[in-house]
Amino acid sequence: MVVYGPGRVLSGITETSLADMTDFLPTFANIAGISKPTTWGTLDGTTFYDNLIGNPVRQRSWVYCYWPTYNIFKHPSISFVYDYNYKLYDSINGGNFYNIRKDLYEQNPIPNGKLTPDEKEKRETFNKILNAALSQ
């Protein structure tokens, strides 16, 4: 993403925070100095404006994605959760868990029996996020 805002954002920086499409509205509202709209239902995005001005206070620790297929491709919609290192797909799409730092193209899912204790904890956390999102 390229951001241009002379006098408003730092120039020449590379910002690597996790950002989701839901984060744009809160970020734009924050840049404009206004509150997020309250009439649009639940807005669960997080502003990343503080990161752009060099004061990273609020950081996402994960991102949830839902891609509806509307049966165009004859397969179910896709849901997954990821962070900087790991990605978990919903059980309908195999429930595969990847180390996306080491396996960028997701060719080798990590079998449950090979997970480290930290990976087991991460997978469990991601699974809870997926279950909560899919139960809505």
C-alpha positions in Angstrom: 0.0 0.0 0.0 1.3 3.5 -0.8 0.2 6.4 1.4 0.6 10.0 0.5 -0.1 12.6 3.1 2.5 15.5 3.3 2.6 16.8 6.8 0.3 14.0 8.0 2.2 10.8 7.6 5.9 9.9 7.7 7.6 9.8 4.3 9.9 7.1 3.2 8.9 4.5 5.8 8.0 0.9 5.3 5.2 -0.1 7.6 4.6 -3.8 8.1 1.6 -4.0 10.4 -1.2 -6.4 9.6 -4.1 -4.5 8.0 -7.5 -5.7 6.8 -10.1 -4.1 4.5 -12.2 -3.3 7.6 -9.4 -1.1 8.9 -9.7 1.5 6.2 -12.8 3.3 7.4 -11.5 3.7 11.0 -8.2 4.8 9.6 -9.8 7.4 7.3 -12.0 8.7 10.1 -8.9 8.9 12.3 -7.0 10.9 9.7 -10.0 13.2 9.2 -10.3 13.7 13.0 -13.8 12.4 13.1 -15.5 9.5 14.9 -16.3 6.3 13.1 -19.9 6.2 11.9 -22.3 4.7 14.4 -25.1 4.0 11.9 -23.4 1.3 9.8 -23.8 -1.6 12.2 -20.8 -3.3 13.7 -17.4 -1.9 12.6 -14.7 -4.1 13.8 -11.8 -2.5 12.0 -8.8 -1.0 13.7 -7.2 2.3 12.7 -3.6 2.0 11.5 -3.1 5.8 11.3 -0.9 5.8 14.4 1.4 3.4 12.5 1.6 5.8 9.6 2.7 8.7 11.8 5.4 6.6 13.5 3.6 5.9 16.8 2.4 2.3 16.5 0.1 2.0 19.5 -2.7 -0.3 18.2 -1.5 -3.4 16.4 -3.6 -6.2 15.0 -2.2 -9.6 16.1 -4.3 -11.5 13.5 -6.6 -11.0 10.5 -9.7 -13.0 9.6 -10.7 -13.3 6.0 -13.9 -14.6 4.4 -14.2 -15.0 0.7 -17.7 -15.9 -0.5 -17.7 -17.9 -3.8 -21.5 -17.7 -4.3 -21.2 -21.2 -5.9 -19.5 -19.8 -9.0 -16.6 -22.1 -8.6 -18.6 -25.1 -7.3 -16.8 -25.1 -3.9 -17.6 -23.6 -0.5 -16.7 -20.1 0.6 -13.3 -19.8 2.1 -12.4 -18.5 5.6 -9.0 -18.3 7.2 -7.1 -16.5 10.0 -3.5 -15.5 9.7 -0.8 -13.5 11.4 2.8 -12.8 10.5 3.8 -16.4 10.7 0.9 -18.8 10.5 -2.4 -19.3 8.6 -5.3 -21.6 9.4 -8.1 -22.4 7.0 -11.6 -23.3 8.1 -12.5 -27.0 8.5 -14.8 -27.0 5.4 -11.6 -26.1 3.3 -9.4 -28.7 5.0 -8.5 -27.0 8.2 -4.9 -26.8 7.0 -2.4 -24.9 9.2 0.7 -23.4 7.5 3.9 -21.6 8.6 3.6 -18.9 5.9 7.0 -17.6 6.7 8.6 -20.9 5.7 5.9 -22.1 3.2 4.8 -18.9 1.3 2.9 -20.9 -1.3 1.1 -23.1 1.2 2.4 -26.4 -0.2 3.1 -28.2 3.1 0.4 -28.0 5.8 1.8 -28.8 9.2 0.3 -32.1 10.5 -1.2 -31.9 14.0 1.3 -34.5 15.2 4.3 -32.3 14.2 3.1 -29.0 15.8 5.3 -27.5 18.5 3.6 -26.4 21.7 3.6 -22.8 20.5 2.1 -23.9 17.2 -0.6 -25.9 18.9 -1.5 -22.9 21.0 -1.6 -20.7 17.9 -3.7 -23.2 16.0 -6.1 -23.4 18.9 -6.4 -19.6 19.1 -7.0 -19.3 15.3 -9.6 -22.1 15.5 -11.5 -20.2 18.2 -11.5 -17.1 16.0 -12.8 -19.1 13.0 -15.5 -20.8 15.0 -16.7 -17.5 16.5 -16.7 -15.8 13.1 -18.5 -18.6 11.3 -21.2 -18.9 14.0 -22.4 -15.4 13.4 
